[in-house]
Every structure is written in structure tokens, then in C-alpha cells.
Amino acid sequence: MSDTETHLKQNYIGGKWVDSKGGKLHDVINPATEEAASTVVLGTAADVDDAVAAAKEAYKTYSQTTREERLALLGRIVEEYKKRGADLAKSMAAEMGAPVSFAGTAQVGAGIGGFLGTIEALKNFEFSEQHGANKVVYEPIGVVGMITPWNWPLNQIALKVAPALAAGNTMVLKPSEECPGNAVIFAEILDAAGVPPGVFNLVQGDGPTVGNAISAHPGIEMVSFTGSTRAGILVAKAAADTVKRVHQELGGKSPNIVLPDADLAQVLPPTVQGVLVNTGQSCIAPTRILVHKDRKEEAVGVIKAMFDGTQVGDPAQEGGHIGPVVNKAQFEKIQGLIQSAIDEGATLETGGTGLPANVNRGYFIKPTVFSGVTPDMRIAKEEVFGPVATIMEYSSLDEAVDIANDTEYGLSAVVSGDPSKAAEVAPKLRAGMVAVNAWGPGPGAPFGGYKASGNGREGGLFGLKDFMEVKAISGIPA
Ligand SMILES: NC(=O)c1ccc[n+]([C@@H]2O[C@H](COP(=O)([O-])OP(=O)(O)OC[C@H]3O[C@@H](n4cnc5c(N)ncnc54)[C@H](O)[C@@H]3O)[C@@H](O)[C@H]2O)c1
């Protein structure tokens, strides 16, 4: 058994791999084969207590480290991380089905990106500012609890751990029980980089047990959560009694407003691509594609060709194909949503229910395109989290903006077309991020949403500030 396989059955607390106090073993299922990919321990509230105690102790010294010491530590983590890229990719391919080529580039790269963006932000960060008669200083918050999902697992871990370390906090991470292997390797990387004992702690487990214990823990000053809006609400409720800071990165149902005069062959591929990347399992996937009614046929042609040309296949194989969705529950949910669109009268342009022709097992979804989708349909309202695009029509740009904003979510939006015209549309969109002719924000942009998509921002300078307290000192010389 490799070290990583052994460590999957343990927690990392106080700089050591330790057995859980009462945890049970759980098989993680490979979504391509429906067989066990790995075995992880599901920890307990007692494990969280131990991790918080270690983090509190470590905070006494780590919170006092200098910018230079933290920069050196973050730099060493990046170096160690680069050595484990292949292991990380293999683990994610087996546990959540991201094809190994894509996992090794985009998924692993996103984790490094989180660290590099934080390093840049920390280099120039003003820890002290003068505001009138008040000196305002930024300080670490204390022990931060972190709960992360499986879809871009390293990205989510890095966007929390890097700024928490940069700010001088200590932490307890609970990764997704659907995809825990990369978090174990990540802890091994931090250990190899010399992160002091207790600064970073990893407790494996499920949401209702370990996630809830983190959210409610009186020794944790902040909980940073990424996942579904459903679980994010439960985290906030559990956190309320201890008045800890709650940072939420939640679900989305992002629109893509295609401007009436846009060159469709040029603007659709780079924006609609976001519905296929990672098998559609991105919180910012721009799935509601809004096209002018006179351009609908043309848009359907371009989008259908993209989806028909997308290969679905084994995540263990190198290549540009997409893999399965993460698990059986997601597979069944997506099948149900596809069927609901058919039942509610949308036009199925390609794809549909059932397995793609080239596979006979696994949680693979046919790349699917619907046109004639109206805002009242379930497929237009609910987050699908699969390779399913919906094409909706508008008559005027005002109507397009109304449809785009007609969602409980507000994470991200896309505008496809002339950037100067897109600049006039962007302020009207109720979303934390607007990308023009791309499906995601640019490097270093604050990442986060409006409305039911969350609170707070991650990445770069804004992410760093979100992991800090603000202290006002008045009555001293400026
Ligand atoms: N806004 C963003 O930045 C962002 C990024 C990635 C994913 N997401 C969202 O994440 C969701 C997909 O991820 P998922 O299926 O892993 O989400 P999920 O909410 O089921 O799980 C996320 C994490 O929360 C934990 N959890 C579940 N119930 C909990 C509870 N009661 N208390 C505490 N923790 C609990 C899980 O164990 C897991 O670690 C999608 O909705 C997606 O849009 C958002």
C-alpha cells in the first residue's frame, strides 16, 4: 500500500498522520467503472476537536510570522506541488472522472494558480492604512474551517489555503468525501514544504458529521465553504450560534447573452465551451445561452456541431475527451432534468437520456443541446452540473437582460459579441463576475457571487482580504 493510500484512512493533525477517533471507512467509487477507486476514513467531531486544538496552538506562533517568511513558505509549497502533478491528476481521474490529460493541466494548474495569485497579492499587500485620524490594520482571523467540493477540488482548496496561510491564519480542511485523494496528496505537499505542525490540518469526512462540526465549532473563527447552496445554507445556520464569519461560494445558473449582431462562429465556441469543460461540472458553466430570435437556427448549428464533436470516454486515457459525471446521484439527477426538458416541450437538438453509444457502464452523459427552452422550465432554473446546454430566445436586449437576471443565483455571466457593446450590458447583470467572449473571469479577478451564489470573494487581493480581520486604532499619531 502506498503512503497516500495509508494516509487516506487517516487525518493529518498537528503535523502528523493520525488515526480517526471512531471514524468509519468508506469506498470512493470510480465513476467510469463503478468500482472502488480508493478507501477513505469518514472522521468524527472528536477528530475536529483535535484538529482545532492543534490549529489554536499553532496560531500563537504562525500568526506572528512576517510577510517574507510566509512568502518563502508559499514558494516552497508551489515547488513541492509541481513534483506531485502526475499523482494529483491520477487521483482525480479515478475519483471524480476528470480525464487524466485535463486533470493534469487544468485541474492541477488551477491549484497552482491559486497559490501564485496569492503570492502576488501578498508581495504588495498594505497591512496598515491611514484613514483620516484612524490607523487601520489587517490581522489574521484565527482558526479557519474550510469545506470544499469535488468538482474543481484543488482549485477550491488552494483558493482557501493559500490566502489563509498568507494572512497568518491556521486551518482545518474537510475536503469532499467524493474526491479525497487529492487533498491527502496536498497535505503531503504541505508537509514536505515545511508548513509548521498544526498550521494546516486535514480531517476527512462527510458533511453532516465533520462539516457540521467545523461549522458549529466555537474554536473556529471563520468557515469558508464552497459547494451547493443547499449545504451552504446549512453551514451558515450551524455557524450562527458562534457568530463566526461565514464565507460562501455556492451554486450558479449562469447566462450567456449572445449580442444580436455577434459573429456566432467566432464568439460561441470559446464561451459555450464552458458547458463542456470538466463534463459541465463548473459552478460558472454558462448553460443558459440567450440568442436573438432571428439568429436561433444559426446558433443551434454552431452549438450542435460543438456538442456532436465532443468525445466521451475513459478518464484514465490521455486525450481531449470528457469523462463521466462524478457519481450515480448526479447521473440520475441529470437524466431526470434532461427528461423534464423533453416533457416540458423543449426541442432536443442532440444528446438526450441514456449512456453514449461507446460505453456500457459508468456515469457518462451524452453531450446534450436543447433549443426552445423557456424561463419557466426546470432545465432553465436548476443547476444541471453536466454537459447540457439550453438555448433560449430573446427579442430585445432588455428582454435578454431580464431573462439573464431571472434566477435565484448570481455567480457569473457571459456576454458574447462586440466588447464595447458588452461593456454596456455588463453593469445590468446581477452577477459577481461578467466575462466577455470567455466563459470564466481573467486571472486575479475576485471570484464570487451575488444572491444565492454566496458571500465573499476568493482569489488574489480580494481573496486575501477576506481571510483577514480589520482593526481600527484611533488616538495615536498618524
Ligand atoms: N461558487 C463557487 O466558487 C463554486 C465552486 C465550485 C463548486 N460550487 C458548487 O458546488 C456544488 C457541487 O459540489 P458538491 O456536490 O460537492 O456540493 P455539496 O454542497 O454537496 O458538498 C460540498 C461540501 O460540503 C460538505 N457538506 C455537505 N453537507 C454539509 C453540511 N450539512 N454541513 C457542512 N458541510 C456539508 C460536503 O461534504 C462537501 O465537502 C455545485 O452547486 C457548484 O455550483 C461552487
The ligand as an SDF file (V2000), in Angstrom:
LIG
                    3D

 44 48  0  0  0  0  0  0  0  0999 V2000
  -19.1780   29.3330   -6.1810 N   0  0  0  0  0  0  0  0  0  0  0  0
  -18.1000   28.5800   -6.3070 C   0  0  0  0  0  0  0  0  0  0  0  0
  -16.9760   29.0450   -6.2360 O   0  0  0  0  0  0  0  0  0  0  0  0
  -18.2430   27.0910   -6.5160 C   0  0  0  0  0  0  0  0  0  0  0  0
  -17.1500   26.3690   -6.9620 C   0  0  0  0  0  0  0  0  0  0  0  0
  -17.2730   25.0080   -7.1520 C   0  0  0  0  0  0  0  0  0  0  0  0
  -18.4780   24.3750   -6.8870 C   0  0  0  0  0  0  0  0  0  0  0  0
  -19.5330   25.0950   -6.4540 N   0  0  0  0  0  0  0  0  0  0  0  0
  -20.8260   24.4380   -6.2290 C   0  0  0  0  0  0  0  0  0  0  0  0
  -20.6300   23.2010   -5.5490 O   0  0  0  0  0  0  0  0  0  0  0  0
  -21.6670   22.2940   -5.8870 C   0  0  0  0  0  0  0  0  0  0  0  0
  -21.0870   20.9510   -6.2600 C   0  0  0  0  0  0  0  0  0  0  0  0
  -20.2960   20.4600   -5.2430 O   0  0  0  0  0  0  0  0  0  0  0  0
  -20.8010   19.3400   -4.2180 P   0  0  0  0  0  0  0  0  0  0  0  0
  -21.8080   18.4590   -4.8700 O   0  0  0  0  0  0  0  0  0  0  0  0
  -19.5790   18.7460   -3.6120 O   0  0  0  0  0  0  0  0  0  0  0  0
  -21.5740   20.2290   -3.1540 O   0  0  0  0  0  0  0  0  0  0  0  0
  -22.0960   19.8000   -1.7250 P   0  0  0  0  0  0  0  0  0  0  0  0
  -22.7290   21.0020   -1.1660 O   0  0  0  0  0  0  0  0  0  0  0  0
  -22.8650   18.5430   -1.7590 O   0  0  0  0  0  0  0  0  0  0  0  0
  -20.7680   19.4520   -0.9230 O   0  0  0  0  0  0  0  0  0  0  0  0
  -19.7370   20.4190   -0.7430 C   0  0  0  0  0  0  0  0  0  0  0  0
  -19.0440   20.1640    0.5590 C   0  0  0  0  0  0  0  0  0  0  0  0
  -19.9640   20.4140    1.6110 O   0  0  0  0  0  0  0  0  0  0  0  0
  -19.9960   19.3410    2.5050 C   0  0  0  0  0  0  0  0  0  0  0  0
  -21.3000   19.3170    3.1560 N   0  0  0  0  0  0  0  0  0  0  0  0
  -22.4460   18.7360    2.7290 C   0  0  0  0  0  0  0  0  0  0  0  0
  -23.4240   18.9210    3.6340 N   0  0  0  0  0  0  0  0  0  0  0  0
  -22.8960   19.6550    4.6510 C   0  0  0  0  0  0  0  0  0  0  0  0
  -23.3990   20.1480    5.8850 C   0  0  0  0  0  0  0  0  0  0  0  0
  -24.6510   19.9220    6.2610 N   0  0  0  0  0  0  0  0  0  0  0  0
  -22.5730   20.8480    6.6710 N   0  0  0  0  0  0  0  0  0  0  0  0
  -21.3070   21.0880    6.3090 C   0  0  0  0  0  0  0  0  0  0  0  0
  -20.7540   20.6230    5.1750 N   0  0  0  0  0  0  0  0  0  0  0  0
  -21.5470   19.9190    4.3380 C   0  0  0  0  0  0  0  0  0  0  0  0
  -19.6560   18.1380    1.6470 C   0  0  0  0  0  0  0  0  0  0  0  0
  -19.2040   17.0620    2.4320 O   0  0  0  0  0  0  0  0  0  0  0  0
  -18.5800   18.7170    0.7410 C   0  0  0  0  0  0  0  0  0  0  0  0
  -17.3260   18.7250    1.3830 O   0  0  0  0  0  0  0  0  0  0  0  0
  -22.3990   22.9350   -7.0380 C   0  0  0  0  0  0  0  0  0  0  0  0
  -23.6000   23.5170   -6.5860 O   0  0  0  0  0  0  0  0  0  0  0  0
  -21.4400   24.0230   -7.5020 C   0  0  0  0  0  0  0  0  0  0  0  0
  -22.0590   25.0780   -8.1900 O   0  0  0  0  0  0  0  0  0  0  0  0
  -19.4410   26.4420   -6.2640 C   0  0  0  0  0  0  0  0  0  0  0  0
  1  2  1  0
  2  3  2  0
  2  4  1  0
  4  5  1  0
  4 44  2  0
  5  6  2  0
  6  7  1  0
  7  8  2  0
  8  9  1  0
  8 44  1  0
  9 10  1  0
  9 42  1  0
 10 11  1  0
 11 12  1  0
 11 40  1  0
 12 13  1  0
 13 14  1  0
 14 15  2  0
 14 16  1  0
 14 17  1  0
 17 18  1  0
 18 19  2  0
 18 20  1  0
 18 21  1  0
 21 22  1  0
 22 23  1  0
 23 24  1  0
 23 38  1  0
 24 25  1  0
 25 26  1  0
 25 36  1  0
 26 27  1  0
 26 35  1  0
 27 28  2  0
 28 29  1  0
 29 30  1  0
 29 35  2  0
 30 31  1  0
 30 32  2  0
 32 33  1  0
 33 34  2  0
 34 35  1  0
 36 37  1  0
 36 38  1  0
 38 39  1  0
 40 41  1  0
 40 42  1  0
 42 43  1  0
M  CHG  2   8   1  16  -1
M  END
$$$$
